[in-house]
Amino acid sequence: MLMTKTLDDIRLEIERATERRAELLHVLAEGHDAAAAVEHAEVEDGIARLWDEYRQARVRGRFGDRDQIIKRARLEERLERAA
């Protein structure tokens, strides 16, 4: 079973990743470091994914699970056609 992270969990991960990004930027400011540049790109991608996950979790919390919403809408649509 897939465990859904809470908004606080995701926010904490974003904070940690942001701190790591700052550390990497300091390393890169001192001169080119190929390994740090690769890690920085990975951290940036991770932060973007975490923000997407955060937004999706907020929507789920406010409106419910996407699949359930779609099922309800299809059921209502069928009921309207049958009426």
Backbone as numpy.savetxt, mean C-alpha at the origin, in Angstrom:
# Nx Ny Nz CAx CAy CAz Cx Cy Cz
-4.67 -18.45 5.10 -5.51 -17.27 5.10 -4.63 -16.02 5.10
-4.98 -15.07 4.26 -4.23 -13.83 4.13 -4.58 -12.90 5.28
-3.56 -12.45 6.01 -3.81 -11.55 7.13 -3.73 -10.11 6.65
-4.77 -9.37 6.90 -4.81 -7.97 6.50 -4.12 -7.12 7.56
-3.23 -6.25 7.09 -2.53 -5.36 8.01 -3.44 -4.20 8.38
-3.26 -3.69 9.58 -4.03 -2.54 10.02 -3.39 -1.27 9.44
-4.14 -0.19 9.48 -3.60 1.09 9.02 -2.36 1.47 9.82
-2.39 1.21 11.13 -1.24 1.53 11.97 -0.01 0.71 11.57
-0.23 -0.58 11.24 0.89 -1.43 10.81 1.51 -0.87 9.53
0.67 -0.50 8.59 1.16 0.01 7.31 1.87 1.34 7.52
1.29 2.21 8.35 1.90 3.51 8.63 3.28 3.33 9.26
3.41 2.36 10.15 4.70 2.08 10.80 5.72 1.61 9.76
5.30 0.76 8.84 6.20 0.30 7.77 6.63 1.47 6.89
5.71 2.37 6.62 6.05 3.55 5.80 7.08 4.40 6.53
6.90 4.59 7.83 7.85 5.39 8.62 9.24 4.75 8.59
9.29 3.44 8.78 10.60 2.74 8.77 11.27 2.86 7.41
10.48 2.67 6.35 11.03 2.75 5.00 11.50 4.18 4.70
10.75 5.16 5.18 11.12 6.56 4.96 12.43 6.88 5.68
12.60 6.34 6.89 13.86 6.54 7.62 15.02 5.90 6.88
14.79 4.69 6.36 15.85 4.01 5.60 16.19 4.80 4.34
15.17 5.35 3.69 15.40 6.16 2.49 16.28 7.36 2.83
16.02 8.00 3.96 16.83 9.15 4.37 18.28 8.73 4.60
18.48 7.58 5.24 19.84 7.07 5.46 20.56 6.84 4.13
19.85 6.24 3.20 20.45 5.96 1.90 20.77 7.24 1.14
19.90 8.25 1.26 20.17 9.52 0.59 21.42 10.18 1.14
21.66 10.04 2.45 22.90 10.58 3.04 24.12 9.86 2.48
24.01 8.53 2.34 25.12 7.76 1.77 25.37 8.19 0.33
24.29 8.34 -0.43 24.44 8.72 -1.83 24.94 10.15 -1.99
24.64 11.02 -1.02 25.11 12.41 -1.08 26.62 12.48 -0.91
27.20 11.47 -0.25 28.65 11.45 -0.05 29.39 10.97 -1.28
28.70 10.39 -2.20 29.33 9.89 -3.43 28.56 8.71 -3.96
28.84 8.34 -5.20 28.10 7.24 -5.81 28.43 5.91 -5.14
27.39 5.18 -4.83 27.51 3.84 -4.26 26.45 3.00 -4.96
26.90 2.10 -5.82 25.96 1.32 -6.64 24.98 0.52 -5.79
25.46 -0.10 -4.73 24.58 -0.91 -3.88 23.54 -0.03 -3.19
23.95 1.13 -2.73 23.02 2.06 -2.07 22.00 2.58 -3.08
22.44 2.82 -4.31 21.52 3.31 -5.34 20.45 2.27 -5.65
20.85 1.00 -5.74 19.89 -0.08 -5.99 18.92 -0.19 -4.82
19.46 -0.18 -3.60 18.60 -0.28 -2.43 17.65 0.91 -2.35
18.14 2.09 -2.68 17.29 3.29 -2.66 16.11 3.13 -3.61
16.36 2.61 -4.81 15.29 2.40 -5.78 14.27 1.37 -5.23
14.77 0.32 -4.59 13.89 -0.69 -4.01 13.04 -0.10 -2.88
13.66 0.73 -2.05 12.94 1.36 -0.94 11.87 2.30 -1.49
12.20 3.06 -2.52 11.22 3.96 -3.15 10.02 3.17 -3.67
10.29 2.06 -4.35 9.20 1.22 -4.85 8.37 0.66 -3.69
9.05 0.26 -2.63 8.36 -0.27 -1.45 7.46 0.78 -0.80
7.94 2.00 -0.72 7.14 3.08 -0.14 5.90 3.33 -0.99
6.06 3.33 -2.30 4.91 3.53 -3.19 3.89 2.41 -3.01
4.36 1.17 -2.91 3.44 0.03 -2.70 2.72 0.15 -1.35
3.47 0.56 -0.33 2.86 0.71 1.00 1.79 1.79 0.99
2.02 2.91 0.30 1.00 3.96 0.23 -0.24 3.45 -0.51
-0.03 2.66 -1.57 -1.18 2.06 -2.27 -1.95 1.14 -1.33
-1.21 0.32 -0.58 -1.84 -0.59 0.37 -2.59 0.19 1.45
-2.02 1.29 1.90 -2.65 2.13 2.92 -3.97 2.70 2.41
-3.94 3.23 1.17 -5.16 3.79 0.59 -6.23 2.71 0.42
-5.84 1.53 -0.04 -6.79 0.44 -0.21 -7.38 0.01 1.14
-6.56 -0.03 2.17 -7.05 -0.42 3.50 -8.03 0.62 4.03
-7.77 1.90 3.77 -8.70 2.95 4.21 -10.05 2.79 3.51
-10.01 2.51 2.22 -11.26 2.34 1.46 -12.01 1.11 1.97
-11.29 0.01 2.20 -11.91 -1.21 2.74 -12.55 -0.94 4.09
-11.86 -0.18 4.92 -12.39 0.15 6.24 -13.63 1.02 6.17
-13.69 1.86 5.17 -14.82 2.78 5.05 -16.00 2.16 4.32
-15.73 1.42 3.24 -16.81 0.93 2.39 -16.97 -0.59 2.40
-16.01 -1.32 2.93 -16.08 -2.77 2.95 -15.23 -3.39 1.86
-15.23 -4.71 1.85 -14.43 -5.46 0.90 -14.94 -5.25 -0.52
-14.04 -5.03 -1.46 -14.39 -4.75 -2.85 -15.23 -5.86 -3.45
-14.83 -7.11 -3.25 -15.56 -8.25 -3.82 -16.98 -8.32 -3.29
-17.16 -8.03 -2.01 -18.50 -8.05 -1.43 -19.37 -6.94 -2.01
-18.78 -5.78 -2.23 -19.52 -4.66 -2.82 -19.99 -5.03 -4.23
-19.10 -5.65 -5.00 -19.45 -6.05 -6.37 -20.55 -7.10 -6.35
-20.46 -8.07 -5.45 -21.50 -9.10 -5.34 -22.86 -8.48 -5.02
-22.87 -7.54 -4.07 -24.13 -6.88 -3.70 -24.70 -6.10 -4.88
-23.83 -5.40 -5.60 -24.29 -4.60 -6.75 -24.87 -5.51 -7.83
-24.23 -6.64 -8.08 -24.75 -7.57 -9.10 -26.08 -8.17 -8.67
-26.19 -8.49 -7.39 -27.45 -9.03 -6.87 -28.56 -8.00 -7.01
-28.29 -6.76 -6.64 -29.30 -5.70 -6.77 -29.69 -5.50 -8.23
-28.70 -5.59 -9.12 -28.97 -5.45 -10.54 -29.90 -6.56 -11.04
-29.63 -7.80 -10.61 -30.49 -8.92 -11.00 -31.89 -8.75 -10.45
-32.00 -8.28 -9.21 -33.31 -8.08 -8.60 -34.11 -7.01 -9.33
-33.41 -5.95 -9.76 -34.09 -4.88 -10.50 -34.61 -5.38 -11.85
-33.81 -6.22 -12.53 -34.23 -6.77 -13.82 -35.40 -7.73 -13.66
-35.42 -8.45 -12.55 -36.48 -9.43 -12.31 -37.79 -8.75 -11.93
-37.72 -7.54 -11.41 -38.93 -6.84 -10.94 -39.77 -6.28 -12.05
